[in-house]
Amino acid sequence: MGAARVVLWLVAAVLAIRQMAVVLRTPEGDRLTDLETWIGPEGVLHVNGSFYDTDKFTGTPFAGLVLKPLTRAGEQALGWMWTFGTLGLVVVLGVVAARALPQPVARRTSLLAAPVAVSLLILSLPVRNTLYLGQTSILPVLLVLLGLFAVRGQRTCGVLIGIGAALQPTMLLFAALLWFTGRKRAAATTGGAFAACTALAWAAMPSDSTTYWIHHLAGAGLGANPDANANQSLHGMLLRAGLEGPLEIGIFLVLSAAVIALGLRRAVRYAQDGQLLLAVAITGCVAVAVSPTTWQHQLLWVLFAVVGRAGKRRSDRYMWPVAVVLVSTLPAKMMLPNMPVTEPIRDNIVLIAALAAATVVPFLSRQHPQYRSPIPTEYAEPVPARWSRVPLVPFWRRVLARPNLLLELLLIRVGYSAYQQVRLAATGGTISGGRADAEHHGEQVHAIEQFLHIDIEHWFNHLTARTGWMQDFFNFYYTSFHFLVPLTVLGVLYVRRPADYRWARSALGFATVLALIGFWAYPLAPPRLMPELGFIDTVHGVQDFTQPDYGTLTQLTNQYAAMPSLHFGWSLWCGLVIAVIAPRWWMKALGLVHPFFTVCAIVGTGNHWVLDAVGGAAVVGAGFGLTYLLSGPRVRQSLKVATGAEPVSGRSKVDLVKARTPS
């Protein structure tokens, strides 16, 4: 535990240093842009006039009063101080949140929670956005957590939360949480501190205060482009849906009132249950949703909702935390594909997560029997290691139960997005990057095939191009079946054979990771991108390499990721899985037809060399081998158990699983 804790703190330190270096190495005109807009030489807090003459300052008058003394600091010194200070606040925030976990917690959790929390905060989009822009959104969150978890006395608690509300008015919702949980003195002090800070700013800047609180309705009218995707509030969502004017305002007020009523009711219930940090996260998510504008740097409350426990089964327990971490750390385009049908969800995905945490997700109470003891996962009997010098991974046990569907879909989507990003990064982030190396490697592969007398690509490509039905069939097969068949196989296995699904999915994952290494280490031009060899691109047509057109993914795909061929690799994976699992001989034969048609399609359309298919077969074989090496042989499972027709109790599956029989 001690060593693990040291390692995790080192990871957190490395992440912090990296984030600080990224900010400070950014050109001065592109970093800390909001901070420069506020307190720079020409900033709105530096020059005479109202803070709100433009839409560049959206904070409260009290926030302007607090920040104005910083306008005298030197630009370079302020940049270092601001970045380093923000990271310091993030560390304090993570430590306070870790200590606020509902008690009792295991010793391992108590030791490792703080560095894990700090690392997740540093990686989160809100913190990265705050560091990049030079925003102040960390401070209100920290003041609330300090008031609730780090100080003694209701008055001190109320003062801290009141100051946070003076900086960000929606934090006043925490006064309601305090009131309904019996801390009425703290709630009253919160209101008093907020009023005092606001009155101080009003006395110092009466014109600005009138503009903010009356003319702009507590800042609701400030900020450019409230319909931008960055505004993850109900108001922003309704604007993006095309609503505007009195109708949009009316719907926004009704929805906000419903979210506040339901969210605060849930928060009070969980606070009374002893899960105060979860209650605080829910209240923060309510504030995120009902604020007129909630920019990315104000979305930390969604990440804190990770502490809630949802799901009675142990295998379901990871779904909510993984979803929250992914939503909080990855861009929305990595969560969902860029398709018109997914736009309403993708453009509002953080808001949807906040609304789910505030109103929908059935977090377990501490009195629930499955809160501490979830329904255990069923495993096959352990098997001895294949080789004594290469032991099985101790935590990689062969699971019989069906995994959580939402978690699987999330991981598959994010994994595929990472796969696309790595493919593109292998050539410097552009489809033309690395062209010279890729063409040189293409000449090498072509020479090897000529030496081996397997260079059939040119003949078969031209045969396909001059035979109409072959060209139409292989073009369709190449563009359609690459995703359709693997997803179908995974879907059938998930529903009918969950244990086999896990085995097959692991093999496919290993094969894909190994293929990414190949793309990175050996960028290779396919035959169609070797103009001097006379190949025909039957799918995309003749290309101008200075302005190529490879369809909708032209700017997002690496055209030089040819070795190994995952078109053939994934098809071979499908064929092998079907051949192993299918109960009928004709099903097994039909499964093996798919890789045959695929290799014909990739060669006939000019998209791969024959040796690319050999590479695809190699990584698939390695994927199955690693799965067997790390977890043991495939579980041979009864159909009744696999489909859930008969419940099975107990940890041993001796009567139903031939655990030691290799596939």
MOZI-V192589 format. One record per residue. N is the residue number from 1. RES is the residue in one letter. OMEGA is omega in whole degrees, 0 to 359 (999 if undefined). D_FIRST is the distance of its C-alpha to the first C-alpha in Angstrom with 1 decimal. Layout:
((N/RES/OMEGA/D_FIRST) (N/RES/OMEGA/D_FIRST))
This chain:
((1/M/180/0.0) (2/G/179/3.8) (3/A/179/5.5) (4/A/180/5.1) (5/R/179/6.0) (6/V/180/8.6) (7/V/181/9.9) (8/L/176/10.5) (9/W/176/12.2) (10/L/177/14.2) (11/V/179/15.2) (12/A/179/16.4) (13/A/179/18.3) (14/V/179/19.9) (15/L/180/21.0) (16/A/179/22.4) (17/I/180/24.3) (18/R/180/25.6) (19/Q/180/26.9) (20/M/180/28.6) (21/A/179/30.1) (22/V/181/31.5) (23/V/187/33.1) (24/L/177/34.6) (25/R/177/35.8) (26/T/178/37.7) (27/P/188/41.4) (28/E/181/42.4) (29/G/184/44.6) (30/D/182/41.8) (31/R/178/38.9) (32/L/188/38.5) (33/T/178/41.7) (34/D/179/41.6) (35/L/178/40.9) (36/E/179/43.8) (37/T/182/46.0) (38/W/193/45.4) (39/I/176/45.5) (40/G/182/46.8) (41/P/179/50.3) (42/E/184/51.8) (43/G/184/49.3) (44/V/179/50.4) (45/L/184/49.0) (46/H/183/50.8) (47/V/178/54.3) (48/N/181/56.8) (49/G/183/57.2) (50/S/174/55.2) (51/F/192/51.5) (52/Y/174/52.6) (53/D/175/55.5) (54/T/179/53.5) (55/D/186/50.6) (56/K/179/48.2) (57/F/184/46.7) (58/T/180/45.4) (59/G/178/43.6) (60/T/174/45.1) (61/P/178/47.6) (62/F/176/45.0) (63/A/177/42.6) (64/G/178/45.4) (65/L/180/46.2) (66/V/185/42.6) (67/L/188/42.5) (68/K/178/46.0) (69/P/181/45.3) (70/L/181/43.0) (71/T/179/46.1) (72/R/182/47.0) (73/A/176/43.8) (74/G/186/44.2) (75/E/182/43.1) (76/Q/179/40.8) (77/A/180/39.2) (78/L/179/38.8) (79/G/177/37.1) (80/W/183/34.5) (81/M/182/34.1) (82/W/182/34.0) (83/T/180/31.4) (84/F/179/29.1) (85/G/179/29.7) (86/T/177/29.0) (87/L/176/25.6) (88/G/177/24.8) (89/L/179/25.9) (90/V/178/23.7) (91/V/178/20.6) (92/V/179/21.8) (93/L/179/22.6) (94/G/180/19.1) (95/V/179/17.6) (96/V/179/20.4) (97/A/180/20.1) (98/A/179/16.4) (99/R/181/17.3) (100/A/179/20.3) (101/L/180/18.7) (102/P/181/20.7) (103/Q/355/19.6) (104/P/177/18.2) (105/V/180/14.9) (106/A/181/12.0) (107/R/180/9.1) (108/R/180/6.9) (109/T/182/10.0) (110/S/181/10.5) (111/L/187/7.5) (112/L/186/8.1) (113/A/185/11.8) (114/A/179/13.2) (115/P/177/12.6) (116/V/180/13.4) (117/A/180/16.5) (118/V/180/17.6) (119/S/179/17.5) (120/L/178/19.5) (121/L/181/21.9) (122/I/180/22.6) (123/L/186/23.3) (124/S/179/25.4) (125/L/178/29.2) (126/P/180/30.0) (127/V/178/28.0) (128/R/178/29.3) (129/N/178/32.7) (130/T/179/32.5) (131/L/183/31.6) (132/Y/184/34.4) (133/L/187/37.0) (134/G/183/36.2) (135/Q/183/36.0) (136/T/191/35.2) (137/S/178/33.6) (138/I/189/30.1) (139/L/178/31.8) (140/P/179/33.2) (141/V/181/30.0) (142/L/180/28.1) (143/L/178/30.9) (144/V/181/30.8) (145/L/177/27.0) (146/L/180/27.5) (147/G/184/30.5) (148/L/190/28.9) (149/F/189/25.4) (150/A/182/25.4) (151/V/178/28.9) (152/R/178/30.8) (153/G/183/34.3) (154/Q/181/36.0) (155/R/178/38.2) (156/T/177/35.5) (157/C/182/33.8) (158/G/179/37.1) (159/V/181/38.0) (160/L/181/34.8) (161/I/177/35.3) (162/G/176/39.0) (163/I/177/38.5) (164/G/178/36.3) (165/A/177/39.1) (166/A/176/41.6) (167/L/182/39.7) (168/Q/193/39.3) (169/P/181/41.7) (170/T/175/40.0) (171/M/175/37.3) (172/L/176/40.0) (173/L/179/38.9) (174/F/173/36.1) (175/A/177/39.0) (176/A/177/40.0) (177/L/179/36.5) (178/L/183/36.6) (179/W/185/40.1) (180/F/174/39.7) (181/T/173/36.5) (182/G/180/38.6) (183/R/187/37.6) (184/K/178/41.2) (185/R/178/41.3) (186/A/178/38.3) (187/A/179/40.1) (188/A/179/43.3) (189/T/176/41.7) (190/T/178/40.2) (191/G/179/43.7) (192/G/179/45.1) (193/A/177/42.7) (194/F/181/43.3) (195/A/181/47.1) (196/A/180/47.0) (197/C/179/45.2) (198/T/179/47.5) (199/A/177/50.5) (200/L/178/49.6) (201/A/180/49.4) (202/W/179/52.6) (203/A/181/54.4) (204/A/184/53.3) (205/M/184/53.9) (206/P/182/56.2) (207/S/179/57.3) (208/D/180/53.9) (209/S/177/52.7) (210/T/179/55.8) (211/T/184/55.1) (212/Y/190/51.5) (213/W/185/51.9) (214/I/184/55.4) (215/H/181/56.4) (216/H/176/53.1) (217/L/178/52.1) (218/A/176/48.9) (219/G/184/48.1) (220/A/183/48.7) (221/G/183/51.2) (222/L/176/49.3) (223/G/179/47.5) (224/A/174/48.9) (225/N/178/48.6) (226/P/178/47.2) (227/D/179/47.6) (228/A/180/45.2) (229/N/181/42.2) (230/A/178/40.0) (231/N/183/41.3) (232/Q/175/39.0) (233/S/177/40.9) (234/L/178/43.5) (235/H/178/46.2) (236/G/180/45.1) (237/M/180/44.9) (238/L/177/48.4) (239/L/179/49.8) (240/R/178/48.4) (241/A/177/50.0) (242/G/178/53.4) (243/L/178/54.0) (244/E/177/55.4) (245/G/183/57.6) (246/P/180/58.1) (247/L/180/57.0) (248/E/180/53.6) (249/I/179/53.2) (250/G/179/54.3) (251/I/179/51.8) (252/F/181/49.0) (253/L/180/49.8) (254/V/179/50.0) (255/L/180/46.7) (256/S/179/45.0) (257/A/179/46.4) (258/A/180/45.2) (259/V/179/41.6) (260/I/182/41.5) (261/A/183/42.8) (262/L/182/40.6) (263/G/179/37.4) (264/L/177/37.8) (265/R/178/38.6) (266/R/180/35.4) (267/A/179/33.4) (268/V/180/35.1) (269/R/181/34.3) (270/Y/175/30.6) (271/A/178/30.5) (272/Q/178/32.3) (273/D/181/29.8) (274/G/179/27.0) (275/Q/185/25.7) (276/L/180/26.9) (277/L/176/24.7) (278/L/178/26.2) (279/A/178/29.6) (280/V/179/29.3) (281/A/179/28.3) (282/I/178/31.4) (283/T/177/33.6) (284/G/177/32.6) (285/C/174/33.3) (286/V/178/36.7) (287/A/178/37.3) (288/V/186/36.5) (289/A/189/39.1) (290/V/176/41.9) (291/S/179/42.0) (292/P/176/45.0) (293/T/176/42.8) (294/T/183/39.1) (295/W/188/38.2) (296/Q/182/35.0) (297/H/180/33.5) (298/Q/190/33.9) (299/L/182/31.9) (300/L/183/28.4) (301/W/180/28.9) (302/V/180/28.8) (303/L/180/25.1) (304/F/178/24.2) (305/A/179/25.7) (306/V/184/22.7) (307/V/180/21.4) (308/G/178/24.2) (309/R/180/23.8) (310/A/179/26.7) (311/G/180/27.6) (312/K/178/27.9) (313/R/179/26.7) (314/R/180/23.1) (315/S/177/24.5) (316/D/188/26.2) (317/R/184/23.2) (318/Y/187/22.0) (319/M/183/25.6) (320/W/178/25.8) (321/P/180/22.5) (322/V/180/23.3) (323/A/181/26.8) (324/V/181/26.0) (325/V/180/23.7) (326/L/180/26.3) (327/V/185/29.2) (328/S/186/27.5) (329/T/184/26.5) (330/L/175/29.3) (331/P/183/33.0) (332/A/182/35.2) (333/K/176/37.0) (334/M/181/33.9) (335/M/183/33.5) (336/L/180/37.2) (337/P/181/39.9) (338/N/180/42.6) (339/M/181/45.3) (340/P/183/47.8) (341/V/181/46.8) (342/T/185/43.2) (343/E/181/44.1) (344/P/179/44.2) (345/I/183/40.6) (346/R/182/39.3) (347/D/183/41.0) (348/N/191/39.5) (349/I/179/36.2) (350/V/176/34.1) (351/L/179/36.7) (352/I/177/36.6) (353/A/178/32.8) (354/A/178/33.5) (355/L/178/36.4) (356/A/179/34.4) (357/A/185/31.6) (358/A/192/34.3) (359/T/193/36.8) (360/V/190/35.9) (361/V/183/32.4) (362/P/178/32.2) (363/F/181/28.9) (364/L/173/28.2) (365/S/181/28.7) (366/R/178/26.2) (367/Q/181/29.0) (368/H/183/29.2) (369/P/181/28.3) (370/Q/180/26.4) (371/Y/180/24.3) (372/R/183/21.5) (373/S/179/22.8) (374/P/179/24.1) (375/I/188/26.5) (376/P/176/24.5) (377/T/180/25.1) (378/E/182/27.5) (379/Y/170/26.6) (380/A/178/28.9) (381/E/179/28.5) (382/P/179/26.1) (383/V/178/27.9) (384/P/179/27.4) (385/A/180/26.5) (386/R/176/29.6) (387/W/185/29.0) (388/S/181/27.0) (389/R/179/25.7) (390/V/183/24.5) (391/P/175/22.4) (392/L/177/22.2) (393/V/189/19.2) (394/P/182/17.4) (395/F/182/16.8) (396/W/180/20.4) (397/R/185/22.5) (398/R/186/26.1) (399/V/178/26.8) (400/L/186/30.2) (401/A/177/30.2) (402/R/180/31.6) (403/P/179/29.1) (404/N/187/29.6) (405/L/181/32.6) (406/L/178/31.8) (407/L/179/28.4) (408/E/180/30.0) (409/L/178/32.7) (410/L/183/30.4) (411/L/179/28.3) (412/I/181/31.6) (413/R/181/33.2) (414/V/177/30.4) (415/G/179/30.0) (416/Y/177/33.7) (417/S/177/33.8) (418/A/177/31.1) (419/Y/178/33.3) (420/Q/182/36.3) (421/Q/180/34.7) (422/V/177/33.5) (423/R/182/37.0) (424/L/181/38.6) (425/A/182/36.4) (426/A/178/37.2) (427/T/175/40.7) (428/G/176/39.9) (429/G/178/39.9) (430/T/181/43.6) (431/I/180/45.6) (432/S/180/47.7) (433/G/178/44.9) (434/G/183/44.8) (435/R/183/48.2) (436/A/179/49.5) (437/D/182/46.6) (438/A/179/46.7) (439/E/176/50.5) (440/H/177/50.2) (441/H/176/47.7) (442/G/177/50.1) (443/E/178/52.8) (444/Q/181/50.6) (445/V/180/49.9) (446/H/179/53.6) (447/A/179/54.7) (448/I/180/52.4) (449/E/177/53.8) (450/Q/178/57.3) (451/F/181/56.7) (452/L/181/55.4) (453/H/176/58.2) (454/I/182/56.0) (455/D/183/56.8) (456/I/188/58.3) (457/E/185/56.8) (458/H/180/59.9) (459/W/184/62.3) (460/F/177/60.2) (461/N/180/59.5) (462/H/174/63.2) (463/L/179/64.1) (464/T/184/61.8) (465/A/182/63.2) (466/R/177/66.8) (467/T/190/66.3) (468/G/184/66.0) (469/W/178/64.4) (470/M/180/61.9) (471/Q/180/60.9) (472/D/183/60.6) (473/F/183/58.6) (474/F/174/56.1) (475/N/179/55.6) (476/F/181/54.8) (477/Y/182/52.6) (478/Y/186/50.7) (479/T/188/50.1) (480/S/192/49.5) (481/F/181/47.9) (482/H/179/44.9) (483/F/187/43.0) (484/L/185/45.1) (485/V/178/44.6) (486/P/179/40.8) (487/L/178/40.3) (488/T/179/42.8) (489/V/179/41.2) (490/L/180/37.8) (491/G/179/39.5) (492/V/179/41.3) (493/L/181/38.3) (494/Y/183/36.3) (495/V/189/39.1) (496/R/187/40.3) (497/R/186/37.6) (498/P/179/34.1) (499/A/177/32.4) (500/D/176/34.6) (501/Y/180/33.8) (502/R/180/30.1) (503/W/182/31.1) (504/A/180/33.7) (505/R/179/31.6) (506/S/179/28.8) (507/A/179/31.5) (508/L/179/33.2) (509/G/178/30.0) (510/F/181/29.3) (511/A/181/33.0) (512/T/179/33.0) (513/V/178/30.1) (514/L/178/31.8) (515/A/178/35.0) (516/L/176/33.6) (517/I/178/32.7) (518/G/178/36.3) (519/F/183/37.6) (520/W/187/35.8) (521/A/187/36.7) (522/Y/176/40.2) (523/P/189/42.1) (524/L/176/45.2) (525/A/175/48.4) (526/P/182/49.7) (527/P/184/53.4) (528/R/178/54.6) (529/L/174/53.2) (530/M/191/55.1) (531/P/184/58.5) (532/E/182/60.4) (533/L/172/59.9) (534/G/177/61.8) (535/F/182/59.3) (536/I/176/59.8) (537/D/186/57.1) (538/T/183/58.4) (539/V/187/55.8) (540/H/182/55.9) (541/G/180/59.2) (542/V/186/60.3) (543/Q/165/57.8) (544/D/188/58.3) (545/F/177/55.2) (546/T/177/55.5) (547/Q/185/55.2) (548/P/177/53.9) (549/D/180/53.8) (550/Y/180/51.4) (551/G/186/51.5) (552/T/183/49.3) (553/L/184/46.2) (554/T/184/48.1) (555/Q/187/45.8) (556/L/183/42.5) (557/T/176/42.7) (558/N/183/42.5) (559/Q/180/45.8) (560/Y/175/44.7) (561/A/185/41.8) (562/A/184/43.9) (563/M/358/42.1) (564/P/180/40.8) (565/S/175/42.7) (566/L/171/40.5) (567/H/179/43.8) (568/F/182/44.5) (569/G/180/40.9) (570/W/179/40.3) (571/S/177/43.7) (572/L/175/43.0) (573/W/178/39.7) (574/C/181/41.9) (575/G/181/44.5) (576/L/179/42.2) (577/V/179/40.4) (578/I/181/43.8) (579/A/181/45.2) (580/V/191/42.3) (581/I/185/42.2) (582/A/184/45.7) (583/P/184/47.9) (584/R/182/51.2) (585/W/182/52.4) (586/W/175/54.0) (587/M/178/50.7) (588/K/179/49.0) (589/A/179/51.9) (590/L/177/51.8) (591/G/181/48.1) (592/L/175/48.9) (593/V/183/51.7) (594/H/177/49.3) (595/P/178/47.9) (596/F/178/51.5) (597/F/181/52.7) (598/T/180/49.8) (599/V/174/50.4) (600/C/182/54.0) (601/A/184/53.2) (602/I/178/50.9) (603/V/182/53.4) (604/G/179/56.5) (605/T/179/55.3) (606/G/184/54.5) (607/N/181/50.8) (608/H/169/49.3) (609/W/177/50.3) (610/V/180/50.4) (611/L/174/47.6) (612/D/177/45.4) (613/A/176/45.7) (614/V/176/44.8) (615/G/177/41.6) (616/G/177/40.9) (617/A/181/41.4) (618/A/182/39.1) (619/V/177/36.1) (620/V/176/36.7) (621/G/177/36.9) (622/A/178/33.6) (623/G/177/32.1) (624/F/180/33.2) (625/G/179/32.2) (626/L/178/28.6) (627/T/179/28.4) (628/Y/183/29.8) (629/L/187/27.7) (630/L/185/24.3) (631/S/180/25.2) (632/G/184/28.3) (633/P/178/31.9) (634/R/178/33.1) (635/V/173/33.3) (636/R/194/37.0) (637/Q/175/37.2) (638/S/181/40.0) (639/L/181/41.8) (640/K/177/41.7) (641/V/184/38.0) (642/A/183/37.6) (643/T/178/39.9) (644/G/182/38.7) (645/A/179/42.2) (646/E/177/40.9) (647/P/180/37.7) (648/V/180/35.6) (649/S/179/33.5) (650/G/184/31.0) (651/R/184/28.2) (652/S/179/30.5) (653/K/186/33.0) (654/V/185/34.9) (655/D/187/38.3) (656/L/186/37.8) (657/V/172/35.6) (658/K/193/36.6) (659/A/187/33.0) (660/R/182/33.8) (661/T/180/36.8) (662/P/180/36.3) (663/S/999/38.0))
